[in-house]
Amino acid sequence: MKKTVLIIGLLIFAYATAFGQSQRKRCGFEAIYQELKKDSTFLKTQAELDRKNNQSQLKSQTIFVVPVVVHAIHRTSADSISDAQILSQIDVLNTDYRKLNADTTNVESGFSKADVRIEFCLAKRDPNGNSTSGIERYKTTIDDVCNGNQYLQVAPIWDRNHYLNIWVCDMGSILAGSSYSPGAPADRDGIVIHYRNFGNTGNVQPNYDLGRTTTHEVGHWFNLLHIWGSDNLSCTSDDEVIDTPNQGKIYYGCPTPPDSSCGSKDMLSNYMGYVDDACMGNFTEGQKRRMRKAIVEEREKLLLSDACLPVGLEEKQMLNAAKLFPNPSNGEFRFELNSSDDSKNINFSVYSIEGKSIPLQTKAFKNGYTIELANAEAGIYFLNIQSPKARVLKKIIIQP
């Protein structure tokens, strides 16, 4: 493990230095990605995702909600960020991933601008079910604690199946952020952001001061590559997204379009590039499909997380204790609680494993409900049971 940490740290440094230290590197993803590609398990996960991306398109427009925990690590008061700075970053993510940003005007004609339909919330429950603000603070004596993997010892990861982990800390003078992609080891599967490139208020650094570093790194966590791909700018391969151009240049600053490489016009405004935050503006429809497919196929347990819901322990225990039968069934289920008082103000929704909402009919009786999915095909579904203070998800099966 120590050897792997050292190798990754050296690779990040070498890769960043290759582009010169006069310009701040946008992220250290590529060095991590190349190291991960030496692992057969990671390659198998990536190959399976690629196969499924090519096999079918995800048509569901369900809004996916991702719980976030921010691990804020500081050595002195100078690198300690405020709650306001953290909240501003969550706002930026929700704005960018829902295409609510005003600077979509940066996108040249001919390129798509997608509402990815992914939203983010600071977690309200920790891994033990206790109430949390979604912000965890740690003090360290280590200089540049996030220039390498030392941050994992200071602030251990929360379960990646239920949280997007974001470590905010000092990454040194070269990197603005880094990320792991689906299939990475469970003990580090999150993203790291330099404290001066996080959010759009407070202690932020000009040019990368609008929160787009995190927008970019979360894209990697959802399986996006840099827009120029992973071929050392040789034009031999691209980012595996059909509606982004094959690009052989990396752009910094705020370049004036149009510009081209690999025989086609380049997309200067894409969030997966390196231009200044103010000159970004879009994900494409193809990138949207790739990210949502990665959630459904590899990060699907995020969709079952209740980390965004306030703690309501008694109600959750009550919902968990309820009887749901028969399961499997032919499409009709019975949900029974211990008393008629418990059954008030409960709502139900059903989703396929792809995240598509499934029509259902419910009918109340004295201490419960019947739930009917008359037109659902045989398969596995998720039943969302929602009371005013708690939510429980249960797997249900419809037999042929």
N, C-alpha and C positions, 0 to 999 in steps of 0.2 A: 504493500500500500504506500509506504513512504517513497519507494522508487517511482511509482506512478505519479504521485503528487509532484515530485521533483521534475520528472520529464514534462508534465503538462505545464508547470510553471516556466521551464526553460523554453518550451515551444511557443508559449504565448509571448514571451519576451522577444524571441528571435523573429517570430512572424510580424510582430508590431514594429520592431526595429527595421525590418526590411523596407518598410515604406517611409522610413525617416522619422526622426523625432521632432521635426519642425511642425508637423501637423499631428493633432491628437488622433490616435486610432479610434475608429468607431466602436469596434468590439473585438473580443478575443475568441469568438466562436470558432473560427476556422481551425485554429490550433487544437482546440478541444475536440472538434469534429474529426480531424485527421487522426488523432490519437485513439478516439473511440472506434474508428474503422478498423483498428487492429484486433478488435475483440469480436469473436464469432457470434456471440449472443446479440450484440448490438447490430451487426450486419444482418442477422436473420430477421430481427425486428424491422429494420429499415427496408429489407427486401419484401417483406410481407406487406408493409404499408404501401410501397411502390406498386406491388401487384394489385392491391385493392383500389388504389387510386386510378390505375389504368383500367380496371375491370368494370367499375361502375361509378356513377356520379351521385353524390349525396344531395337529394332534392329537398330535404326538410328545411324549413325556415324557422324552426323553434329557436328561441333565444336561449343560448347556453349561459348560465351564470357561474362564474369561477370564483371560489373563495380565495382570498389572498392573505398571507401573513407576511408582514414586513419585519425583518430582523435588522434593527438599526444598531450598528456597532460603532462606538467612538472611542478614541484615545484621549482627546482633550475636548474642551468646550467648542473649539474651532471646527471640529468635524462632527459635532452633534447636531442633527437636523431636528426641526420642530415638527409637531403633529400637523401643522398647517402645510408644511412642505410635502409631507407624506400624503395628506388628503388631496393636495393639488395633483399629485401623480395619478391617483385613482381616477380623478376627474378626467385627466388627459387620456388615460386608457379607454374610458367609456366614451369619450368624444371621438377618438380616432377609430376605434373598432366598430362604432355605430355610424360612421361617416357624418358626424355632426360638426366636424371642423370646418371653419370658414375658409381655410386655405386649400380646399379642393381646387380652387382657381389656379393653383400651381401646376395642375396636371394638364399636359398638352392634349390637344384634340387627337382622338384616335385611340387613347388608352382608357381602360375602364376604371371606375371608381366604385368600390364595393362597400356596402354595409355588411360587415362580417357577421353581425348578429351574435356577438359575444359581449357579455357585460361582466364587470368585476366588482366585488364587494370586499371590504375588509372583514375578516372573519369575526363572528360574534361568539363562536364556541371554540375552545382549544381542543387538543386531541383527547383530553380526559372528560370532555363535556362541560367544562366550566366556562363561565362567562369571560370574554376577552375583548379587548379593543381591536385586536388584529395587529397591534404594534408591540413588538417585543424589543426591549432596549438592553444593550450589553456594553460594559466598559472593558477595555483591554489595554494592555501595556505594549502591544505589538505594533510596530510601525508598519504602514502599508499592509494591514492585516488581510486584505482581500487580493493582494498581488501573489496569488498562489492559492492553496486550499486551507490555510490555517484558520480561516473564518469558520470552518465546519466544527472545529474543536471549541471555539468560543460560543457559537450559536448553532447547535445541532438542528438538523432539518426536522420539520413537522411532516407527517405522513404525506408523501407526494400524491397519494390516491385521493386525498381530500382537500389539499391546499396547493396553490401556486406559491412557492417559497421565493421571496425576494430579499436578498441580503444587500443592505446599503451601507457602504463603508469606504475606506480609503484604498484605492486600487493603485496608488502610485501616480507617476506622471505620464504614463503611456496610454492606458486603457480607459475607456468610458464605461464599458460594460462587457459582460460575457454571458453565455448561456449554454445549457445542455439541451439536447433534443431527445425525442422519444426513444426509449431503449437504453438510456444512460443508467448508471448505477443508482440504486434507490437512495443512497446516503448523501447524494449531492445533486439530485435532479431538480434544479431550479435555476434562477438567474441571479447575477450579481451586478450591481450598478454602483458606479462611483458616486459618492455623496454629493458632489458638485454637478452631477448630470441627472439628478433625480428630481422630478417635479418641475414646476414653472414659477416658483416663488421661494424666497429665502436664500440660502447659500448656494446659488447656482452659477455656472460658468457661461459666459457669453458664447454664442453660436450653438452650443448644445444645452440650452437653458429653457426649453419648452416641453421637456418630458418625452421627447421622441426617442431617446436612447432606450428607455424602457419599452416603448411601443415596438421598437426594433427587436429587442432581446426576447420579448414575449412571442414575437413572430417565430423566432428560432425554436422556442419551447414548444410551439405548435407545428414544428416540422418544416418551416420555411428555411431555405438557404438564402445567401446573399443573392441579389438580383443578377449578378454576373456568374453565379454558379460556383463550382469548386474545381476549376480546371486551370488555375493560375493564369487566367485571362487569355487563354489560347484560342477561344472560340470553338473548341472541340465539343463542349457540352454546355448546358445552361442550368438554370435553377429548377428544372423539371416541372415548370408551370407553363401551360400552353399559351397564355396571353401576355407573357412578359417577353421582351425581345432578348435574343442571344446577345450578351453584352461583353465586350472585351476591354472595358475601361472602368476605373474607379474614379468617381467624381467627388471632389471636396468643395467646401465653400458654398457659393450660391451661383452655379454656372448658368449662363444664358442659353436656353434652348433655341434652335435644335442642335443636337450633336449626335454623332453616330459612331458605330463600330460594328464589326462582324457583319457588315453589309446591310445594316438596318438602323433605324433611328432608335436611340437609347431613351429609356424612361428615367429622367433625372429626378423626378419627384417621389419615387417610391420609398416607402418606409424602410425597405430592406437595403437601401443604399447608404452612403456615407455623407451626403450633403448636409449643410446646416439645418437645424430643426425648422427654421422659418421657411425653408425652401422645399420641405416635404409636403405630402398631401394625400397619399393614397396607398391602399392595397387594391389589387385587381380582383376580378371575379374568380379567376383561376387560383389565386392565392387564398381567397376565401374558401373555396372548395377543399383545397389541400389542408388548411388549418382545421376546418370542421371535421374532415375525414380523420385527421389525427386524433381529435378528441374522442370521436365515436369508436375508433378502432383500438387506440392505445391508451387514452386517458379517460376511458368511459366511466370510471368510478368517480370522477369529479362530478358527473351528472347526478350521482346519488348522494353527494355530500350534503349534510344539513348544517355545515359550518357557517352559513350566512344567516341562519335563523337564530333569534334570541333564545337564551336558555329558558326552557319551560319544563323542568325535569318531571314534575308530577304528571303533566299531560302526556309527555312522551312515554312515560312508563305505562300510562293508561292505554295509549294507542298500541304500544308493543304487546300488551297483555290481551288485546282483543283477538277474537277468533276469526280467521279468514278461511272459508271452506266452500265447496271442495276445491282443492288445488293440487293437481290440474283439474280443469273442468271443461265443459263444452262451450264456455263463454259466459256462463252465469255464476256469480260468486255471492256468498253471503258473509257479511261483516257484522259480527256480534260483539257488543260491549257488555260490561258487567251490570250496568243499570241504564235506565232510560235517560237519566240526567246527563250521563256521559256522552250520549249520542247527539247532543245539540251542537249546532254550528260546525259540523264537520263537512268538508268538501273533498271530492275525489277527482283525480285526473289520471289518465293512463297514457304511457308513452311506449313506443316501440324501442328496440335496442338502438335504432338509428336516431332516436330523439324526436320522432314524428308523433304529434298528438293524435290519439285514437278516440273517436266518438264513443260515448258511453251513455247509458241511462241508469239513474239510481232511483230507488223507491225506499222511503223510510218506513220502518216498523217500530215497535215499542222500544227496543234497545239496540237498534242497528239499522242496516241498510242491505238491500239487494243491489248488486252491481251487474249490469248486463252489457256485454260487448257483442252485439248481435251480428255485426258485419266484419268482425276481426278475423283474419286468417289464423290458422294454427301457428303457434310459435311462442316465444318468450316475450313478456311485456313487464313494464314496471308500473305498479300502482302507487300513486302519490296520495297519501292520506294527510290532510291538512286541517288542524284545529287552530283556534286563535293564537296559541302560544307554542305549538309544536308541530313537527312534521315527521312522518315516518314513510319510508319507501319499502315496498315489499315486491318480491318477484312473483309474478303469476304466470301460469302456463295454460294455454288453450290447446286442447288436443284436437286432432282431425275428426 
